Amino acid sequence: MTPPRSAYLHVPFCRHRCGYCNFAVVAGRDDLAPAYLRALGVELAQLDTPRPVETLYLGGGTPTRLVLPLLDELLTLARKWFPAVEGAEPEFTVEANPGDLSAEAIALLADRGVTRLSLGVQSLNPAKLRHLERDHTPEDVHRVVRAAQDAGLHVAIDLIFAAPGETLDEWRADLDAAVALEPTHASTYGLTYEKGTSFWSRRSHGDLAELDDELQRSMYELAIDRLAERGFTHYEVSNFARPGRRSRHNEAYWTGREWFAAGPSAARYVDGVRETNHRSTTTWMRRLEAGESPVAEREQLTPEEKARERLVFGLRRLEGVRRQDFATQTGYQVEQLAGKEIERFTSLGLLSSDDECVRLTRAGLLVSDAIWPELL
């Protein structure tokens, strides 16, 4: 079996928690960073030997929230255990918040071999940023993007649509402002109200109103069309890239490959086993400091479960699932797993199916989240 060629490290620190965020983060606890790095070193040492990778991704949280000496320590630790595969073009991504990313931090990232900066832009509309409880301004975004590009980094940006009260024209202006930044990659997500977040509570009390489904679909379609007009390829449900600039790291997930992972809440997939670490940063640290396992959940996937997951992730990609390749890689025919469901969704115009391939249609893209449970 080919060893994993991707790795993810979760860095949980943030200045504050946004109202819609349900990620495993700790806000306002930068004091935990030295202990976090010690625990991360302990967890990575369990690998015994460095594992060469083609893609390395530091997400969070906000990895660049760490002060420069600790950020340097993090980057050095990451590359110590996950060096780049010889002869392959490395993809080394770090997530960042435009509000607290300094020129010195950008220079350090470039110097330590980072190739790609993933920016949580979310919007370039000041009022929308305030509604989303973001702590940066459009000016911060412009400053950081220019500095990153000058340092030779590729810039990927995240955008949110369907914020409370947002109109289609406002979203169009947001898209145009984002494209003007000349990123190489863009991800667009409809705002979700997840249980446990303050936005969920505020919606329940009538303080926030979710946009109606029809307007949300129109916003998603506008993103598809607008970004295509500006030279981006729509290659996954939420992701768009300039030619040759897809997220190779995320493509490893979507094409069923395995990956290493470390840090609080990090999920790894190695030798057919899926493990997820404790979500609590302090619990994760305590366990490692005590010589205990940081794993909270462990699951050995059956061949059929692996094949079903691969089918769903494959269908998230606009290229769809090629029947022969799928059968060769999983040992299952697509029809064995979901023949009736595919036939039904095809009759509804949500999937396109022929002898070679199954893929989402434009109509299917708009309701894809409702399709996946049927296939799993």
SERO-635179 format. One record per residue (C-alpha): residue number from 1; residue in one letter; chain; y, x, z. Coordinates in nm, 2 decimals, always signed. Each point is the difference from the previous one (the first is absolute). Example, Ala and Ser with C-alpha at 12.3 -4.5 7.8 and 13.67 -1.06 7.14 Angstrom:
2
@i 1	aa A	ch A	north -0.45	east +1.23	up +0.78
@i 2	aa S	ch A	north +0.34	east +0.14	up -0.07
% end
This chain:
376
@i 1	aa M	ch A	north +0.00	east +0.00	up +0.00
@i 2	aa T	ch A	north +0.35	east +0.13	up -0.09
@i 3	aa P	ch A	north +0.20	east +0.07	up +0.31
@i 4	aa P	ch A	north +0.33	east -0.19	up +0.05
@i 5	aa R	ch A	north +0.29	east +0.14	up -0.20
@i 6	aa S	ch A	north +0.27	east -0.19	up +0.18
@i 7	aa A	ch A	north +0.14	east +0.00	up +0.36
@i 8	aa Y	ch A	north +0.24	east -0.22	up +0.20
@i 9	aa L	ch A	north +0.18	east +0.08	up +0.32
@i 10	aa H	ch A	north +0.17	east -0.27	up +0.20
@i 11	aa V	ch A	north +0.33	east +0.09	up +0.17
@i 12	aa P	ch A	north +0.10	east -0.29	up +0.22
@i 13	aa F	ch A	north +0.37	east +0.08	up +0.09
@i 14	aa C	ch A	north +0.29	east -0.22	up -0.09
@i 15	aa R	ch A	north +0.36	east -0.03	up +0.12
@i 16	aa H	ch A	north -0.05	east -0.37	up +0.04
@i 17	aa R	ch A	north -0.25	east -0.27	up -0.10
@i 18	aa C	ch A	north +0.12	east -0.23	up -0.28
@i 19	aa G	ch A	north -0.05	east -0.37	up +0.05
@i 20	aa Y	ch A	north -0.27	east -0.04	up -0.27
@i 21	aa C	ch A	north -0.19	east +0.32	up +0.09
@i 22	aa N	ch A	north -0.36	east -0.03	up +0.12
@i 23	aa F	ch A	north -0.10	east +0.36	up -0.05
@i 24	aa A	ch A	north -0.13	east +0.22	up +0.28
@i 25	aa V	ch A	north +0.33	east +0.16	up +0.10
@i 26	aa V	ch A	north +0.18	east +0.11	up +0.32
@i 27	aa A	ch A	north +0.38	east -0.05	up +0.00
@i 28	aa G	ch A	north +0.24	east +0.21	up +0.20
@i 29	aa R	ch A	north -0.28	east +0.23	up +0.14
@i 30	aa D	ch A	north +0.08	east +0.33	up -0.17
@i 31	aa D	ch A	north -0.09	east +0.16	up +0.33
@i 32	aa L	ch A	north -0.37	east -0.06	up -0.08
@i 33	aa A	ch A	north +0.01	east +0.22	up -0.32
@i 34	aa P	ch A	north -0.12	east +0.33	up +0.16
@i 35	aa A	ch A	north -0.29	east -0.17	up +0.16
@i 36	aa Y	ch A	north -0.08	east -0.19	up -0.32
@i 37	aa L	ch A	north -0.01	east +0.33	up -0.19
@i 38	aa R	ch A	north -0.24	east +0.15	up +0.26
@i 39	aa A	ch A	north -0.23	east -0.30	up -0.03
@i 40	aa L	ch A	north +0.02	east +0.01	up -0.38
@i 41	aa G	ch A	north -0.11	east +0.36	up +0.01
@i 42	aa V	ch A	north -0.29	east -0.08	up +0.22
@i 43	aa E	ch A	north -0.11	east -0.28	up -0.23
@i 44	aa L	ch A	north +0.03	east +0.21	up -0.32
@i 45	aa A	ch A	north -0.20	east +0.28	up +0.17
@i 46	aa Q	ch A	north -0.30	east -0.24	up +0.00
@i 47	aa L	ch A	north -0.02	east +0.07	up -0.38
@i 48	aa D	ch A	north -0.12	east +0.35	up +0.09
@i 49	aa T	ch A	north +0.12	east +0.14	up -0.33
@i 50	aa P	ch A	north +0.30	east -0.07	up -0.23
@i 51	aa R	ch A	north -0.07	east -0.26	up -0.26
@i 52	aa P	ch A	north +0.17	east +0.06	up -0.34
@i 53	aa V	ch A	north +0.16	east -0.32	up -0.14
@i 54	aa E	ch A	north +0.18	east -0.11	up -0.31
@i 55	aa T	ch A	north +0.23	east -0.24	up +0.18
@i 56	aa L	ch A	north +0.15	east +0.02	up +0.35
@i 57	aa Y	ch A	north +0.21	east -0.29	up +0.14
@i 58	aa L	ch A	north +0.20	east +0.00	up +0.32
@i 59	aa G	ch A	north +0.09	east -0.36	up +0.09
@i 60	aa G	ch A	north +0.11	east -0.20	up +0.30
@i 61	aa G	ch A	north +0.23	east -0.08	up +0.16
@i 62	aa T	ch A	north +0.24	east +0.27	up -0.12
@i 63	aa P	ch A	north -0.14	east +0.35	up -0.02
@i 64	aa T	ch A	north +0.34	east +0.14	up -0.06
@i 65	aa R	ch A	north +0.12	east -0.15	up +0.33
@i 66	aa L	ch A	north -0.14	east +0.32	up +0.16
@i 67	aa V	ch A	north +0.26	east +0.27	up +0.08
@i 68	aa L	ch A	north -0.01	east +0.29	up -0.25
@i 69	aa P	ch A	north -0.22	east +0.24	up +0.21
@i 70	aa L	ch A	north -0.25	east -0.27	up +0.07
@i 71	aa L	ch A	north +0.01	east -0.13	up -0.37
@i 72	aa D	ch A	north -0.07	east +0.36	up -0.10
@i 73	aa E	ch A	north -0.30	east +0.01	up +0.24
@i 74	aa L	ch A	north -0.13	east -0.33	up -0.14
@i 75	aa L	ch A	north +0.02	east +0.12	up -0.36
@i 76	aa T	ch A	north -0.16	east +0.33	up +0.08
@i 77	aa L	ch A	north -0.28	east -0.18	up +0.19
@i 78	aa A	ch A	north -0.06	east -0.24	up -0.28
@i 79	aa R	ch A	north -0.03	east +0.27	up -0.26
@i 80	aa K	ch A	north -0.21	east +0.22	up +0.23
@i 81	aa W	ch A	north -0.28	east -0.26	up +0.01
@i 82	aa F	ch A	north +0.06	east -0.15	up -0.34
@i 83	aa P	ch A	north +0.09	east +0.28	up -0.25
@i 84	aa A	ch A	north +0.05	east -0.09	up -0.36
@i 85	aa V	ch A	north -0.31	east +0.02	up -0.23
@i 86	aa E	ch A	north +0.02	east +0.31	up -0.21
@i 87	aa G	ch A	north +0.10	east -0.07	up -0.36
@i 88	aa A	ch A	north +0.11	east -0.35	up +0.06
@i 89	aa E	ch A	north +0.36	east -0.12	up +0.00
@i 90	aa P	ch A	north +0.07	east -0.09	up +0.36
@i 91	aa E	ch A	north +0.15	east -0.34	up +0.10
@i 92	aa F	ch A	north +0.15	east +0.03	up +0.35
@i 93	aa T	ch A	north +0.19	east -0.31	up +0.11
@i 94	aa V	ch A	north +0.21	east -0.05	up +0.31
@i 95	aa E	ch A	north +0.15	east -0.33	up +0.10
@i 96	aa A	ch A	north +0.36	east +0.00	up +0.12
@i 97	aa N	ch A	north +0.28	east -0.23	up +0.11
@i 98	aa P	ch A	north +0.33	east +0.05	up -0.19
@i 99	aa G	ch A	north +0.20	east -0.04	up +0.33
@i 100	aa D	ch A	north -0.12	east +0.31	up +0.18
@i 101	aa L	ch A	north -0.10	east +0.25	up -0.27
@i 102	aa S	ch A	north +0.22	east +0.31	up +0.00
@i 103	aa A	ch A	north +0.05	east +0.25	up -0.28
@i 104	aa E	ch A	north -0.17	east +0.26	up +0.22
@i 105	aa A	ch A	north -0.31	east -0.22	up +0.03
@i 106	aa I	ch A	north -0.02	east -0.06	up -0.38
@i 107	aa A	ch A	north +0.03	east +0.38	up -0.05
@i 108	aa L	ch A	north -0.28	east +0.05	up +0.25
@i 109	aa L	ch A	north -0.23	east -0.25	up -0.17
@i 110	aa A	ch A	north +0.05	east +0.16	up -0.34
@i 111	aa D	ch A	north -0.06	east +0.35	up +0.15
@i 112	aa R	ch A	north -0.32	east -0.12	up +0.16
@i 113	aa G	ch A	north -0.14	east -0.12	up -0.33
@i 114	aa V	ch A	north +0.08	east -0.38	up +0.02
@i 115	aa T	ch A	north +0.02	east -0.13	up -0.35
@i 116	aa R	ch A	north +0.08	east -0.37	up +0.05
@i 117	aa L	ch A	north +0.23	east -0.18	up +0.24
@i 118	aa S	ch A	north -0.08	east -0.37	up +0.07
@i 119	aa L	ch A	north +0.33	east -0.17	up +0.12
@i 120	aa G	ch A	north +0.01	east -0.32	up +0.19
@i 121	aa V	ch A	north +0.31	east -0.12	up -0.19
@i 122	aa Q	ch A	north -0.09	east -0.38	up +0.01
@i 123	aa S	ch A	north +0.34	east -0.09	up -0.14
@i 124	aa L	ch A	north +0.34	east +0.13	up -0.12
@i 125	aa N	ch A	north +0.18	east -0.31	up +0.11
@i 126	aa P	ch A	north +0.18	east +0.06	up +0.33
@i 127	aa A	ch A	north -0.03	east -0.36	up +0.12
@i 128	aa K	ch A	north -0.37	east -0.01	up -0.08
@i 129	aa L	ch A	north -0.06	east +0.33	up +0.18
@i 130	aa R	ch A	north +0.16	east -0.15	up +0.31
@i 131	aa H	ch A	north -0.22	east -0.32	up -0.03
@i 132	aa L	ch A	north -0.31	east +0.23	up -0.03
@i 133	aa E	ch A	north +0.12	east +0.19	up +0.31
@i 134	aa R	ch A	north +0.00	east +0.33	up -0.19
@i 135	aa D	ch A	north +0.21	east +0.28	up +0.15
@i 136	aa H	ch A	north +0.12	east +0.16	up -0.33
@i 137	aa T	ch A	north +0.27	east -0.07	up -0.25
@i 138	aa P	ch A	north +0.00	east +0.01	up -0.39
@i 139	aa E	ch A	north +0.21	east +0.32	up +0.04
@i 140	aa D	ch A	north -0.28	east +0.16	up +0.20
@i 141	aa V	ch A	north -0.25	east -0.09	up -0.28
@i 142	aa H	ch A	north +0.22	east +0.16	up -0.27
@i 143	aa R	ch A	north +0.05	east +0.31	up +0.21
@i 144	aa V	ch A	north -0.37	east +0.05	up +0.08
@i 145	aa V	ch A	north -0.12	east -0.08	up -0.35
@i 146	aa R	ch A	north +0.24	east +0.25	up -0.16
@i 147	aa A	ch A	north -0.09	east +0.27	up +0.25
@i 148	aa A	ch A	north -0.37	east -0.05	up -0.05
@i 149	aa Q	ch A	north +0.02	east +0.00	up -0.38
@i 150	aa D	ch A	north +0.22	east +0.32	up +0.02
@i 151	aa A	ch A	north -0.28	east +0.16	up +0.21
@i 152	aa G	ch A	north -0.25	east -0.08	up -0.27
@i 153	aa L	ch A	north -0.18	east -0.29	up +0.18
@i 154	aa H	ch A	north -0.12	east -0.31	up -0.18
@i 155	aa V	ch A	north +0.15	east -0.31	up +0.17
@i 156	aa A	ch A	north -0.20	east -0.32	up +0.06
@i 157	aa I	ch A	north +0.19	east -0.30	up +0.14
@i 158	aa D	ch A	north -0.12	east -0.32	up +0.18
@i 159	aa L	ch A	north +0.19	east -0.32	up -0.05
@i 160	aa I	ch A	north -0.03	east -0.34	up +0.17
@i 161	aa F	ch A	north +0.08	east -0.33	up -0.16
@i 162	aa A	ch A	north +0.02	east -0.36	up +0.14
@i 163	aa A	ch A	north +0.21	east +0.10	up +0.30
@i 164	aa P	ch A	north +0.15	east -0.31	up +0.18
@i 165	aa G	ch A	north +0.26	east -0.16	up -0.22
@i 166	aa E	ch A	north -0.04	east +0.24	up -0.29
@i 167	aa T	ch A	north +0.07	east -0.14	up -0.35
@i 168	aa L	ch A	north -0.16	east +0.10	up -0.33
@i 169	aa D	ch A	north +0.33	east +0.15	up -0.12
@i 170	aa E	ch A	north +0.02	east +0.22	up +0.32
@i 171	aa W	ch A	north -0.35	east +0.12	up -0.05
@i 172	aa R	ch A	north +0.08	east +0.08	up -0.37
@i 173	aa A	ch A	north +0.30	east +0.21	up +0.12
@i 174	aa D	ch A	north -0.21	east +0.17	up +0.26
@i 175	aa L	ch A	north -0.26	east +0.10	up -0.27
@i 176	aa D	ch A	north +0.27	east +0.13	up -0.23
@i 177	aa A	ch A	north +0.16	east +0.21	up +0.28
@i 178	aa A	ch A	north -0.35	east +0.14	up +0.08
@i 179	aa V	ch A	north -0.08	east +0.09	up -0.36
@i 180	aa A	ch A	north +0.34	east +0.18	up -0.03
@i 181	aa L	ch A	north -0.12	east +0.24	up +0.27
@i 182	aa E	ch A	north -0.26	east +0.13	up -0.26
@i 183	aa P	ch A	north -0.30	east +0.00	up +0.22
@i 184	aa T	ch A	north -0.34	east +0.09	up -0.15
@i 185	aa H	ch A	north -0.18	east -0.28	up +0.19
@i 186	aa A	ch A	north +0.08	east -0.34	up +0.14
@i 187	aa S	ch A	north -0.19	east -0.24	up +0.23
@i 188	aa T	ch A	north +0.12	east -0.36	up +0.05
@i 189	aa Y	ch A	north -0.12	east -0.23	up +0.28
@i 190	aa G	ch A	north +0.08	east -0.36	up +0.09
@i 191	aa L	ch A	north +0.12	east -0.03	up +0.36
@i 192	aa T	ch A	north -0.29	east -0.11	up +0.22
@i 193	aa Y	ch A	north +0.02	east -0.15	up +0.35
@i 194	aa E	ch A	north -0.29	east +0.15	up +0.19
@i 195	aa K	ch A	north -0.11	east -0.12	up +0.34
@i 196	aa G	ch A	north +0.12	east +0.22	up +0.28
@i 197	aa T	ch A	north +0.33	east +0.09	up -0.18
@i 198	aa S	ch A	north +0.34	east -0.12	up +0.11
@i 199	aa F	ch A	north +0.05	east -0.16	up -0.35
@i 200	aa W	ch A	north -0.31	east -0.21	up +0.06
@i 201	aa S	ch A	north +0.14	east -0.12	up +0.33
@i 202	aa R	ch A	north +0.34	east -0.07	up -0.15
@i 203	aa R	ch A	north -0.15	east -0.20	up -0.28
@i 204	aa S	ch A	north -0.20	east -0.20	up +0.25
@i 205	aa H	ch A	north +0.32	east -0.09	up +0.18
@i 206	aa G	ch A	north +0.19	east -0.09	up -0.31
@i 207	aa D	ch A	north +0.23	east +0.30	up +0.01
@i 208	aa L	ch A	north -0.14	east +0.14	up -0.33
@i 209	aa A	ch A	north -0.11	east -0.20	up -0.31
@i 210	aa E	ch A	north -0.25	east +0.13	up -0.25
@i 211	aa L	ch A	north +0.09	east -0.03	up -0.36
@i 212	aa D	ch A	north -0.20	east -0.26	up -0.19
@i 213	aa D	ch A	north -0.30	east +0.11	up -0.20
@i 214	aa E	ch A	north +0.15	east -0.07	up -0.34
@i 215	aa L	ch A	north +0.30	east +0.22	up +0.06
@i 216	aa Q	ch A	north -0.22	east +0.28	up +0.14
@i 217	aa R	ch A	north -0.21	east -0.01	up -0.32
@i 218	aa S	ch A	north +0.31	east +0.01	up -0.21
@i 219	aa M	ch A	north +0.12	east +0.31	up +0.19
@i 220	aa Y	ch A	north -0.34	east +0.17	up -0.05
@i 221	aa E	ch A	north +0.00	east -0.08	up -0.37
@i 222	aa L	ch A	north +0.36	east +0.13	up -0.03
@i 223	aa A	ch A	north -0.11	east +0.33	up +0.15
@i 224	aa I	ch A	north -0.29	east +0.03	up -0.25
@i 225	aa D	ch A	north +0.22	east -0.07	up -0.30
@i 226	aa R	ch A	north +0.31	east +0.20	up +0.12
@i 227	aa L	ch A	north -0.19	east +0.31	up +0.09
@i 228	aa A	ch A	north -0.20	east -0.02	up -0.33
@i 229	aa E	ch A	north +0.33	east -0.01	up -0.19
@i 230	aa R	ch A	north +0.11	east +0.32	up +0.18
@i 231	aa G	ch A	north -0.31	east +0.20	up -0.09
@i 232	aa F	ch A	north -0.23	east -0.06	up +0.29
@i 233	aa T	ch A	north -0.37	east -0.08	up -0.04
@i 234	aa H	ch A	north -0.13	east -0.28	up +0.22
@i 235	aa Y	ch A	north -0.33	east +0.15	up +0.11
@i 236	aa E	ch A	north -0.09	east -0.18	up +0.32
@i 237	aa V	ch A	north +0.09	east -0.34	up +0.15
@i 238	aa S	ch A	north +0.30	east +0.15	up +0.19
@i 239	aa N	ch A	north +0.05	east +0.33	up -0.17
@i 240	aa F	ch A	north +0.19	east +0.14	up -0.30
@i 241	aa A	ch A	north +0.03	east +0.35	up -0.12
@i 242	aa R	ch A	north +0.16	east +0.22	up -0.27
@i 243	aa P	ch A	north -0.25	east +0.15	up -0.24
@i 244	aa G	ch A	north -0.22	east +0.25	up +0.18
@i 245	aa R	ch A	north +0.14	east -0.09	up +0.35
@i 246	aa R	ch A	north -0.24	east -0.25	up +0.15
@i 247	aa S	ch A	north -0.09	east +0.05	up +0.36
@i 248	aa R	ch A	north -0.32	east +0.20	up -0.04
@i 249	aa H	ch A	north -0.06	east -0.03	up +0.37
@i 250	aa N	ch A	north +0.00	east -0.38	up +0.00
@i 251	aa E	ch A	north -0.21	east +0.01	up -0.32
@i 252	aa A	ch A	north -0.27	east +0.17	up +0.20
@i 253	aa Y	ch A	north -0.01	east -0.30	up +0.23
@i 254	aa W	ch A	north +0.00	east -0.25	up -0.29
@i 255	aa T	ch A	north -0.27	east +0.17	up -0.20
@i 256	aa G	ch A	north -0.25	east +0.01	up +0.29
@i 257	aa R	ch A	north +0.03	east +0.37	up +0.09
@i 258	aa E	ch A	north -0.03	east +0.13	up +0.36
@i 259	aa W	ch A	north +0.27	east +0.16	up +0.21
@i 260	aa F	ch A	north +0.06	east +0.18	up +0.32
@i 261	aa A	ch A	north +0.25	east -0.14	up +0.26
@i 262	aa A	ch A	north +0.14	east +0.09	up +0.34
@i 263	aa G	ch A	north +0.26	east -0.13	up +0.24
@i 264	aa P	ch A	north +0.04	east -0.33	up +0.20
@i 265	aa S	ch A	north -0.13	east -0.30	up -0.20
@i 266	aa A	ch A	north -0.11	east +0.22	up -0.29
@i 267	aa A	ch A	north -0.29	east -0.13	up -0.20
@i 268	aa R	ch A	north -0.24	east +0.24	up -0.17
@i 269	aa Y	ch A	north -0.29	east -0.05	up -0.24
@i 270	aa V	ch A	north -0.25	east +0.29	up +0.00
@i 271	aa D	ch A	north -0.37	east +0.00	up -0.10
@i 272	aa G	ch A	north +0.00	east -0.38	up -0.04
@i 273	aa V	ch A	north +0.13	east -0.05	up +0.36
@i 274	aa R	ch A	north +0.34	east -0.16	up +0.07
@i 275	aa E	ch A	north +0.16	east +0.10	up +0.33
@i 276	aa T	ch A	north +0.33	east -0.12	up +0.15
@i 277	aa N	ch A	north +0.17	east +0.18	up +0.28
@i 278	aa H	ch A	north +0.16	east -0.17	up +0.30
@i 279	aa R	ch A	north +0.32	east -0.17	up -0.10
@i 280	aa S	ch A	north +0.19	east +0.10	up +0.32
@i 281	aa T	ch A	north +0.15	east +0.34	up -0.03
@i 282	aa T	ch A	north -0.03	east +0.07	up +0.38
@i 283	aa T	ch A	north -0.37	east -0.12	up +0.01
@i 284	aa W	ch A	north -0.08	east +0.22	up -0.31
@i 285	aa M	ch A	north +0.17	east +0.30	up +0.17
@i 286	aa R	ch A	north -0.17	east -0.06	up +0.34
@i 287	aa R	ch A	north -0.34	east -0.02	up -0.16
@i 288	aa L	ch A	north +0.04	east +0.32	up -0.19
@i 289	aa E	ch A	north +0.14	east +0.18	up +0.30
@i 290	aa A	ch A	north -0.30	east -0.11	up +0.20
@i 291	aa G	ch A	north -0.25	east +0.12	up -0.26
@i 292	aa E	ch A	north -0.09	east -0.35	up -0.10
@i 293	aa S	ch A	north -0.02	east -0.16	up -0.35
@i 294	aa P	ch A	north +0.32	east -0.16	up -0.13
@i 295	aa V	ch A	north -0.19	east -0.25	up -0.20
@i 296	aa A	ch A	north +0.04	east -0.37	up +0.08
@i 297	aa E	ch A	north -0.22	east -0.15	up -0.28
@i 298	aa R	ch A	north -0.28	east +0.13	up -0.21
@i 299	aa E	ch A	north -0.18	east -0.17	up -0.29
@i 300	aa Q	ch A	north -0.28	east +0.12	up -0.22
@i 301	aa L	ch A	north +0.05	east -0.19	up -0.33
@i 302	aa T	ch A	north -0.30	east -0.13	up -0.18
@i 303	aa P	ch A	north -0.02	east +0.08	up -0.38
@i 304	aa E	ch A	north +0.09	east -0.36	up -0.07
@i 305	aa E	ch A	north +0.31	east +0.01	up +0.23
@i 306	aa K	ch A	north +0.11	east +0.32	up -0.16
@i 307	aa A	ch A	north -0.04	east -0.16	up -0.34
@i 308	aa R	ch A	north +0.19	east -0.31	up +0.09
@i 309	aa E	ch A	north +0.29	east +0.20	up +0.14
@i 310	aa R	ch A	north +0.01	east +0.21	up -0.31
@i 311	aa L	ch A	north +0.01	east -0.31	up -0.21
@i 312	aa V	ch A	north +0.30	east -0.14	up +0.19
@i 313	aa F	ch A	north +0.19	east +0.33	up +0.00
@i 314	aa G	ch A	north -0.08	east +0.05	up -0.36
@i 315	aa L	ch A	north +0.14	east -0.34	up -0.09
@i 316	aa R	ch A	north +0.32	east +0.09	up +0.18
@i 317	aa R	ch A	north +0.06	east +0.25	up -0.28
@i 318	aa L	ch A	north +0.14	east -0.14	up -0.32
@i 319	aa E	ch A	north -0.26	east +0.18	up -0.20
@i 320	aa G	ch A	north -0.26	east -0.21	up +0.18
@i 321	aa V	ch A	north -0.37	east +0.07	up +0.04
@i 322	aa R	ch A	north -0.21	east +0.14	up -0.29
@i 323	aa R	ch A	north -0.34	east -0.16	up +0.03
@i 324	aa Q	ch A	north -0.21	east +0.30	up -0.11
@i 325	aa D	ch A	north +0.18	east +0.25	up +0.22
@i 326	aa F	ch A	north -0.02	east -0.24	up +0.29
@i 327	aa A	ch A	north -0.38	east -0.04	up -0.04
@i 328	aa T	ch A	north -0.05	east +0.38	up -0.04
@i 329	aa Q	ch A	north +0.21	east +0.08	up +0.31
@i 330	aa T	ch A	north -0.13	east -0.28	up +0.24
@i 331	aa G	ch A	north -0.34	east -0.10	up -0.13
@i 332	aa Y	ch A	north +0.12	east -0.36	up -0.03
@i 333	aa Q	ch A	north +0.10	east -0.21	up -0.29
@i 334	aa V	ch A	north +0.33	east -0.18	up +0.05
@i 335	aa E	ch A	north -0.18	east -0.33	up -0.07
@i 336	aa Q	ch A	north -0.25	east +0.07	up +0.28
@i 337	aa L	ch A	north +0.27	east +0.01	up +0.25
@i 338	aa A	ch A	north +0.25	east -0.26	up -0.11
@i 339	aa G	ch A	north -0.12	east -0.16	up -0.33
@i 340	aa K	ch A	north +0.09	east -0.36	up +0.10
@i 341	aa E	ch A	north +0.33	east +0.09	up +0.16
@i 342	aa I	ch A	north +0.11	east +0.21	up -0.31
@i 343	aa E	ch A	north -0.10	east -0.29	up -0.23
@i 344	aa R	ch A	north +0.20	east -0.24	up +0.21
@i 345	aa F	ch A	north +0.31	east +0.22	up +0.02
@i 346	aa T	ch A	north -0.03	east +0.07	up -0.37
@i 347	aa S	ch A	north +0.00	east -0.38	up -0.08
@i 348	aa L	ch A	north +0.31	east -0.03	up +0.22
@i 349	aa G	ch A	north +0.17	east +0.27	up -0.20
@i 350	aa L	ch A	north +0.03	east +0.24	up +0.29
@i 351	aa L	ch A	north -0.25	east +0.26	up -0.13
@i 352	aa S	ch A	north -0.07	east +0.13	up -0.35
@i 353	aa S	ch A	north -0.37	east +0.07	up -0.05
@i 354	aa D	ch A	north -0.18	east +0.14	up -0.30
@i 355	aa D	ch A	north -0.31	east +0.22	up -0.07
@i 356	aa E	ch A	north +0.19	east +0.31	up +0.10
@i 357	aa C	ch A	north +0.24	east -0.07	up +0.27
@i 358	aa V	ch A	north +0.13	east -0.25	up +0.27
@i 359	aa R	ch A	north +0.36	east +0.01	up +0.09
@i 360	aa L	ch A	north +0.28	east -0.21	up +0.15
@i 361	aa T	ch A	north +0.22	east -0.21	up -0.23
@i 362	aa R	ch A	north +0.37	east -0.04	up +0.05
@i 363	aa A	ch A	north -0.07	east -0.33	up +0.17
@i 364	aa G	ch A	north -0.27	east +0.17	up +0.22
@i 365	aa L	ch A	north +0.25	east +0.27	up +0.11
@i 366	aa L	ch A	north +0.21	east -0.27	up +0.15
@i 367	aa V	ch A	north -0.28	east -0.13	up +0.23
@i 368	aa S	ch A	north -0.22	east +0.31	up +0.03
@i 369	aa D	ch A	north -0.01	east -0.01	up +0.38
@i 370	aa A	ch A	north -0.18	east -0.34	up -0.02
@i 371	aa I	ch A	north -0.26	east +0.15	up -0.24
@i 372	aa W	ch A	north -0.12	east +0.29	up +0.21
@i 373	aa P	ch A	north -0.17	east -0.19	up +0.29
@i 374	aa E	ch A	north -0.21	east -0.19	up -0.26
@i 375	aa L	ch A	north -0.13	east +0.33	up -0.14
@i 376	aa L	ch A	north -0.08	east +0.16	up +0.33
% end
